[in-house]
Amino acid sequence: MSRKKFASAQIYVDWRAVGRRIRELRGFDMTQVEFASRIRISQNYLSAMEHGKVQIGAEILLRISQGFGKSIEWLLTGQDKG
């Protein structure tokens, strides 16, 4: 069985930019407490996410994606394939 070699390109996630996109999704009509409750995390963790202070796990990204109608790719890069 052969293995394909992948290019050694570094993939970098700008967690601050991800946090800004999450803040954008939350909008002005929803508090951090309300948003955090919808995705089942604490308000403190949401605040850290919005400020780019943590790397967000796949499960939480999936909850945000499904709950707010945005792709995980958009959350991570700001771009959707389309």
C-alpha positions as CSV (number, residue, x, y, z in Angstrom):
1,M,0.0,0.0,0.0
2,S,1.5,3.3,-1.0
3,R,1.1,6.6,0.7
4,K,0.8,9.9,-1.0
5,K,3.1,12.6,0.1
6,F,1.5,15.9,0.8
7,A,3.1,19.2,0.2
8,S,4.7,20.6,3.4
9,A,2.7,23.8,3.2
10,Q,2.0,25.2,6.6
11,I,-1.6,25.9,7.4
12,Y,-2.1,28.8,9.8
13,V,-5.4,29.6,11.5
14,D,-5.7,33.2,12.6
15,W,-7.7,32.7,15.8
16,R,-8.2,36.5,16.2
17,A,-10.0,36.6,12.9
18,V,-12.0,33.5,13.8
19,G,-13.1,35.4,16.9
20,R,-14.1,38.4,14.9
21,R,-16.2,36.3,12.7
22,I,-17.9,34.7,15.7
23,R,-18.5,38.1,17.1
24,E,-20.0,39.1,13.8
25,L,-22.4,36.1,13.9
26,R,-23.5,37.0,17.4
27,G,-24.5,40.4,16.2
28,F,-25.7,43.2,18.4
29,D,-29.0,41.6,19.4
30,M,-27.5,38.6,21.2
31,T,-25.5,38.7,24.4
32,Q,-22.4,36.6,25.0
33,V,-24.5,34.6,27.6
34,E,-27.2,33.9,25.1
35,F,-24.8,32.9,22.3
36,A,-22.7,30.7,24.7
37,S,-25.9,29.0,25.9
38,R,-26.9,28.2,22.3
39,I,-23.6,26.4,21.6
40,R,-23.3,25.0,25.1
41,I,-20.2,26.7,26.4
42,S,-19.5,29.2,29.1
43,Q,-19.7,32.9,28.6
44,N,-16.0,33.2,29.7
45,Y,-14.9,30.7,27.1
46,L,-16.9,32.5,24.4
47,S,-15.2,35.8,25.4
48,A,-11.8,34.1,25.1
49,M,-12.8,32.8,21.6
50,E,-13.9,36.2,20.5
51,H,-10.6,37.7,21.5
52,G,-8.6,35.0,19.8
53,K,-7.1,33.6,23.0
54,V,-8.0,30.0,22.4
55,Q,-7.9,27.4,19.6
56,I,-11.5,26.3,19.1
57,G,-12.2,22.6,18.9
58,A,-14.0,21.0,16.0
59,E,-17.1,20.1,18.0
60,I,-17.7,23.8,19.0
61,L,-17.0,25.0,15.4
62,L,-19.5,22.4,14.2
63,R,-22.1,23.7,16.8
64,I,-21.6,27.3,15.6
65,S,-21.7,26.2,12.0
66,Q,-25.0,24.3,12.3
67,G,-26.6,26.7,14.7
68,F,-25.9,29.8,12.7
69,G,-25.9,28.6,9.1
70,K,-22.2,29.4,8.3
71,S,-19.7,26.8,7.0
72,I,-16.7,25.8,9.2
73,E,-14.6,27.0,6.3
74,W,-16.1,30.5,6.6
75,L,-15.5,30.4,10.4
76,L,-11.8,29.5,9.9
77,T,-10.9,31.5,6.7
78,G,-13.7,34.0,6.1
79,Q,-14.3,32.4,2.7
80,D,-16.9,29.9,1.5
81,K,-16.5,27.7,-1.5
82,G,-19.2,28.5,-3.9
